[in-house]
Amino acid sequence: MVLIGLYYALGLAAAGAILGYVTSYWYGAPFFLLALLCLWFFRDPERTPPSGPVAVSPADGKVVSIAPEPDGRVRLGIFLNIFDVHVNRAPIGGRIRSIRYQPGQFLVASRPEAARRNEQNTFIVDGDGASIEFSQIAGLIARRIVCYKKPGDLVALGERVGLIQFGSRVDVLLGPEWRLTVKEGQRVRAGSSIIARRAS
């Protein structure tokens, strides 16, 4: 479990206990329910990454868009609803070249324009002669992006790099050295679902 989820849950449980003590149990019960929901939302299951020259999904969710970029890369958009695991993982192993924060709006994350206009945190990871850019993108409900890493850090394939609290989006930019293995509408899991393979 993500530690911040435990803090939220303890705070809600404490509020429920106090309210229940000074009024009645029934008034405090919703806070206990919210505490349980927080524990569930901030779950962080172990994942086993695949082997070989592959890129894995950096997020759990649904592939909502696959579109070419003007520079020849392909943008893959993954939408996370509130029921998905929100821990983000490195799509490839390597060194983090840069991490760039961009302030912005909080449009519904499934909309295409959210990929460019919403608040986001963008990583570029270089590894084994290839690179991948991916962005943690805030949504209508998600208003806090958490990053565990800094530029220069080494990451393993599927390693945890951060999370986005509540519904959100993660976009991946893949260069010509990658061949997509997913399609729109497909559901993927962070750290274990292969989204692309290195071109031979």
Contacts in CASP RR format, 6 or more apart in sequence:
PFRMAT RR
TARGET T0000
AUTHOR 0000-0000-0000
METHOD contacts of the structure
MODEL  1
MVLIGLYYALGLAAAGAILGYVTSYWYGAPFFLLALLCLWFFRDPERTPP
SGPVAVSPADGKVVSIAPEPDGRVRLGIFLNIFDVHVNRAPIGGRIRSIR
YQPGQFLVASRPEAARRNEQNTFIVDGDGASIEFSQIAGLIARRIVCYKK
PGDLVALGERVGLIQFGSRVDVLLGPEWRLTVKEGQRVRAGSSIIARRAS
1 39 0 8 1.000
1 42 0 8 1.000
1 43 0 8 1.000
1 44 0 8 1.000
2 42 0 8 1.000
2 43 0 8 1.000
2 44 0 8 1.000
2 87 0 8 1.000
2 163 0 8 1.000
4 42 0 8 1.000
4 146 0 8 1.000
4 165 0 8 1.000
5 38 0 8 1.000
5 39 0 8 1.000
5 41 0 8 1.000
5 42 0 8 1.000
6 39 0 8 1.000
6 42 0 8 1.000
8 35 0 8 1.000
8 38 0 8 1.000
8 42 0 8 1.000
9 35 0 8 1.000
9 36 0 8 1.000
9 38 0 8 1.000
9 39 0 8 1.000
10 35 0 8 1.000
11 35 0 8 1.000
12 31 0 8 1.000
12 32 0 8 1.000
12 34 0 8 1.000
12 35 0 8 1.000
12 38 0 8 1.000
13 31 0 8 1.000
13 32 0 8 1.000
13 35 0 8 1.000
15 28 0 8 1.000
15 31 0 8 1.000
16 27 0 8 1.000
16 28 0 8 1.000
16 29 0 8 1.000
16 30 0 8 1.000
16 31 0 8 1.000
16 32 0 8 1.000
17 28 0 8 1.000
19 27 0 8 1.000
19 28 0 8 1.000
19 31 0 8 1.000
20 27 0 8 1.000
20 28 0 8 1.000
41 82 0 8 1.000
41 86 0 8 1.000
41 166 0 8 1.000
42 86 0 8 1.000
42 163 0 8 1.000
43 85 0 8 1.000
44 85 0 8 1.000
44 87 0 8 1.000
44 160 0 8 1.000
45 85 0 8 1.000
47 89 0 8 1.000
47 158 0 8 1.000
47 189 0 8 1.000
47 190 0 8 1.000
47 191 0 8 1.000
47 192 0 8 1.000
48 192 0 8 1.000
49 56 0 8 1.000
49 156 0 8 1.000
49 157 0 8 1.000
49 158 0 8 1.000
49 191 0 8 1.000
49 192 0 8 1.000
50 56 0 8 1.000
50 192 0 8 1.000
50 194 0 8 1.000
53 128 0 8 1.000
53 197 0 8 1.000
53 198 0 8 1.000
54 157 0 8 1.000
54 194 0 8 1.000
54 196 0 8 1.000
54 197 0 8 1.000
54 198 0 8 1.000
55 91 0 8 1.000
55 92 0 8 1.000
55 132 0 8 1.000
55 172 0 8 1.000
55 174 0 8 1.000
55 178 0 8 1.000
55 194 0 8 1.000
55 195 0 8 1.000
55 196 0 8 1.000
55 197 0 8 1.000
56 89 0 8 1.000
56 91 0 8 1.000
56 92 0 8 1.000
56 157 0 8 1.000
56 158 0 8 1.000
56 190 0 8 1.000
56 191 0 8 1.000
56 192 0 8 1.000
56 193 0 8 1.000
56 194 0 8 1.000
56 195 0 8 1.000
57 78 0 8 1.000
57 89 0 8 1.000
57 91 0 8 1.000
57 172 0 8 1.000
57 182 0 8 1.000
57 188 0 8 1.000
57 189 0 8 1.000
57 190 0 8 1.000
57 191 0 8 1.000
57 192 0 8 1.000
57 193 0 8 1.000
57 194 0 8 1.000
57 195 0 8 1.000
58 78 0 8 1.000
58 88 0 8 1.000
58 89 0 8 1.000
58 90 0 8 1.000
58 91 0 8 1.000
58 134 0 8 1.000
58 161 0 8 1.000
58 170 0 8 1.000
58 172 0 8 1.000
58 190 0 8 1.000
58 191 0 8 1.000
59 78 0 8 1.000
59 80 0 8 1.000
59 84 0 8 1.000
59 86 0 8 1.000
59 88 0 8 1.000
59 89 0 8 1.000
59 170 0 8 1.000
59 188 0 8 1.000
59 190 0 8 1.000
60 80 0 8 1.000
60 84 0 8 1.000
60 85 0 8 1.000
60 86 0 8 1.000
60 188 0 8 1.000
60 189 0 8 1.000
60 190 0 8 1.000
61 78 0 8 1.000
61 79 0 8 1.000
61 80 0 8 1.000
61 81 0 8 1.000
61 84 0 8 1.000
61 187 0 8 1.000
61 188 0 8 1.000
61 189 0 8 1.000
62 78 0 8 1.000
62 79 0 8 1.000
62 81 0 8 1.000
62 185 0 8 1.000
62 186 0 8 1.000
62 187 0 8 1.000
62 188 0 8 1.000
63 76 0 8 1.000
63 77 0 8 1.000
63 78 0 8 1.000
63 182 0 8 1.000
63 183 0 8 1.000
63 184 0 8 1.000
63 185 0 8 1.000
63 186 0 8 1.000
63 187 0 8 1.000
63 188 0 8 1.000
64 77 0 8 1.000
64 78 0 8 1.000
64 79 0 8 1.000
64 110 0 8 1.000
64 169 0 8 1.000
64 184 0 8 1.000
64 185 0 8 1.000
65 75 0 8 1.000
65 76 0 8 1.000
65 77 0 8 1.000
65 112 0 8 1.000
65 115 0 8 1.000
65 184 0 8 1.000
66 74 0 8 1.000
66 75 0 8 1.000
66 76 0 8 1.000
66 77 0 8 1.000
66 180 0 8 1.000
66 182 0 8 1.000
66 183 0 8 1.000
66 184 0 8 1.000
67 74 0 8 1.000
67 75 0 8 1.000
67 112 0 8 1.000
68 74 0 8 1.000
68 75 0 8 1.000
69 75 0 8 1.000
69 173 0 8 1.000
72 175 0 8 1.000
72 176 0 8 1.000
73 133 0 8 1.000
73 173 0 8 1.000
73 174 0 8 1.000
73 175 0 8 1.000
73 176 0 8 1.000
74 173 0 8 1.000
74 174 0 8 1.000
74 175 0 8 1.000
74 178 0 8 1.000
74 180 0 8 1.000
75 115 0 8 1.000
75 171 0 8 1.000
75 172 0 8 1.000
75 173 0 8 1.000
76 171 0 8 1.000
76 172 0 8 1.000
76 173 0 8 1.000
76 174 0 8 1.000
76 180 0 8 1.000
76 182 0 8 1.000
76 195 0 8 1.000
77 115 0 8 1.000
77 169 0 8 1.000
77 170 0 8 1.000
77 171 0 8 1.000
77 172 0 8 1.000
78 169 0 8 1.000
78 170 0 8 1.000
78 171 0 8 1.000
78 172 0 8 1.000
78 188 0 8 1.000
79 109 0 8 1.000
79 110 0 8 1.000
79 169 0 8 1.000
80 86 0 8 1.000
80 109 0 8 1.000
80 164 0 8 1.000
80 167 0 8 1.000
80 168 0 8 1.000
80 169 0 8 1.000
80 170 0 8 1.000
81 167 0 8 1.000
82 141 0 8 1.000
82 166 0 8 1.000
82 167 0 8 1.000
84 167 0 8 1.000
85 189 0 8 1.000
85 190 0 8 1.000
86 142 0 8 1.000
86 163 0 8 1.000
86 164 0 8 1.000
86 165 0 8 1.000
86 166 0 8 1.000
86 167 0 8 1.000
86 168 0 8 1.000
87 160 0 8 1.000
87 162 0 8 1.000
87 163 0 8 1.000
87 190 0 8 1.000
88 136 0 8 1.000
88 160 0 8 1.000
88 161 0 8 1.000
88 162 0 8 1.000
88 163 0 8 1.000
88 164 0 8 1.000
88 170 0 8 1.000
88 190 0 8 1.000
89 158 0 8 1.000
89 159 0 8 1.000
89 160 0 8 1.000
89 161 0 8 1.000
89 190 0 8 1.000
89 191 0 8 1.000
90 123 0 8 1.000
90 125 0 8 1.000
90 155 0 8 1.000
90 156 0 8 1.000
90 157 0 8 1.000
90 158 0 8 1.000
90 159 0 8 1.000
90 161 0 8 1.000
91 125 0 8 1.000
91 132 0 8 1.000
91 134 0 8 1.000
91 157 0 8 1.000
91 158 0 8 1.000
91 172 0 8 1.000
91 191 0 8 1.000
91 195 0 8 1.000
92 125 0 8 1.000
92 127 0 8 1.000
92 128 0 8 1.000
92 130 0 8 1.000
92 132 0 8 1.000
92 157 0 8 1.000
93 125 0 8 1.000
93 127 0 8 1.000
93 128 0 8 1.000
93 154 0 8 1.000
93 155 0 8 1.000
93 156 0 8 1.000
93 157 0 8 1.000
93 158 0 8 1.000
93 159 0 8 1.000
94 125 0 8 1.000
94 126 0 8 1.000
94 127 0 8 1.000
94 128 0 8 1.000
94 154 0 8 1.000
94 155 0 8 1.000
94 156 0 8 1.000
95 125 0 8 1.000
95 126 0 8 1.000
95 127 0 8 1.000
95 152 0 8 1.000
95 153 0 8 1.000
95 154 0 8 1.000
95 155 0 8 1.000
96 123 0 8 1.000
96 124 0 8 1.000
96 125 0 8 1.000
96 149 0 8 1.000
96 150 0 8 1.000
96 151 0 8 1.000
96 152 0 8 1.000
96 153 0 8 1.000
96 154 0 8 1.000
96 155 0 8 1.000
97 124 0 8 1.000
97 125 0 8 1.000
97 126 0 8 1.000
97 131 0 8 1.000
97 151 0 8 1.000
97 152 0 8 1.000
98 122 0 8 1.000
98 123 0 8 1.000
98 124 0 8 1.000
98 151 0 8 1.000
99 121 0 8 1.000
99 122 0 8 1.000
99 123 0 8 1.000
99 147 0 8 1.000
99 149 0 8 1.000
99 150 0 8 1.000
99 151 0 8 1.000
100 121 0 8 1.000
100 122 0 8 1.000
101 120 0 8 1.000
101 121 0 8 1.000
101 122 0 8 1.000
101 145 0 8 1.000
102 119 0 8 1.000
102 120 0 8 1.000
102 121 0 8 1.000
102 122 0 8 1.000
103 119 0 8 1.000
104 117 0 8 1.000
104 118 0 8 1.000
104 119 0 8 1.000
104 120 0 8 1.000
104 138 0 8 1.000
105 114 0 8 1.000
105 117 0 8 1.000
105 118 0 8 1.000
105 119 0 8 1.000
106 118 0 8 1.000
106 119 0 8 1.000
106 138 0 8 1.000
106 139 0 8 1.000
106 140 0 8 1.000
106 142 0 8 1.000
106 143 0 8 1.000
107 113 0 8 1.000
107 114 0 8 1.000
107 117 0 8 1.000
107 118 0 8 1.000
107 139 0 8 1.000
107 140 0 8 1.000
108 114 0 8 1.000
108 139 0 8 1.000
108 140 0 8 1.000
109 118 0 8 1.000
109 137 0 8 1.000
109 138 0 8 1.000
109 139 0 8 1.000
109 140 0 8 1.000
109 142 0 8 1.000
109 167 0 8 1.000
109 168 0 8 1.000
109 169 0 8 1.000
110 169 0 8 1.000
114 137 0 8 1.000
114 139 0 8 1.000
114 169 0 8 1.000
115 135 0 8 1.000
115 137 0 8 1.000
115 169 0 8 1.000
115 171 0 8 1.000
118 137 0 8 1.000
118 138 0 8 1.000
118 139 0 8 1.000
118 169 0 8 1.000
119 137 0 8 1.000
119 138 0 8 1.000
119 139 0 8 1.000
119 143 0 8 1.000
119 145 0 8 1.000
120 135 0 8 1.000
120 136 0 8 1.000
120 137 0 8 1.000
120 138 0 8 1.000
120 145 0 8 1.000
121 135 0 8 1.000
121 136 0 8 1.000
121 145 0 8 1.000
121 147 0 8 1.000
122 133 0 8 1.000
122 134 0 8 1.000
122 135 0 8 1.000
122 136 0 8 1.000
123 133 0 8 1.000
123 134 0 8 1.000
123 135 0 8 1.000
123 149 0 8 1.000
123 161 0 8 1.000
124 131 0 8 1.000
124 132 0 8 1.000
124 133 0 8 1.000
125 131 0 8 1.000
125 132 0 8 1.000
125 133 0 8 1.000
125 134 0 8 1.000
125 155 0 8 1.000
129 177 0 8 1.000
130 177 0 8 1.000
130 178 0 8 1.000
130 198 0 8 1.000
131 175 0 8 1.000
132 172 0 8 1.000
132 173 0 8 1.000
132 174 0 8 1.000
132 178 0 8 1.000
133 172 0 8 1.000
133 173 0 8 1.000
134 170 0 8 1.000
134 171 0 8 1.000
134 172 0 8 1.000
134 173 0 8 1.000
135 170 0 8 1.000
135 171 0 8 1.000
136 145 0 8 1.000
136 147 0 8 1.000
136 162 0 8 1.000
136 164 0 8 1.000
136 168 0 8 1.000
136 170 0 8 1.000
137 164 0 8 1.000
137 168 0 8 1.000
137 169 0 8 1.000
137 170 0 8 1.000
137 171 0 8 1.000
138 144 0 8 1.000
138 145 0 8 1.000
138 164 0 8 1.000
138 168 0 8 1.000
139 164 0 8 1.000
139 167 0 8 1.000
139 168 0 8 1.000
139 169 0 8 1.000
140 167 0 8 1.000
141 166 0 8 1.000
141 167 0 8 1.000
142 164 0 8 1.000
142 165 0 8 1.000
142 166 0 8 1.000
142 167 0 8 1.000
142 168 0 8 1.000
143 165 0 8 1.000
143 166 0 8 1.000
144 164 0 8 1.000
144 165 0 8 1.000
145 164 0 8 1.000
145 165 0 8 1.000
146 162 0 8 1.000
146 163 0 8 1.000
146 164 0 8 1.000
146 165 0 8 1.000
147 161 0 8 1.000
147 162 0 8 1.000
148 160 0 8 1.000
148 161 0 8 1.000
148 162 0 8 1.000
149 155 0 8 1.000
149 161 0 8 1.000
149 162 0 8 1.000
155 161 0 8 1.000
157 191 0 8 1.000
158 190 0 8 1.000
158 191 0 8 1.000
164 170 0 8 1.000
172 195 0 8 1.000
174 180 0 8 1.000
174 195 0 8 1.000
174 196 0 8 1.000
176 199 0 8 1.000
177 198 0 8 1.000
177 199 0 8 1.000
178 196 0 8 1.000
178 197 0 8 1.000
178 198 0 8 1.000
178 199 0 8 1.000
179 196 0 8 1.000
179 197 0 8 1.000
179 198 0 8 1.000
179 199 0 8 1.000
180 195 0 8 1.000
180 196 0 8 1.000
181 194 0 8 1.000
181 195 0 8 1.000
181 196 0 8 1.000
181 197 0 8 1.000
182 188 0 8 1.000
182 193 0 8 1.000
182 194 0 8 1.000
182 195 0 8 1.000
182 196 0 8 1.000
188 195 0 8 1.000
END
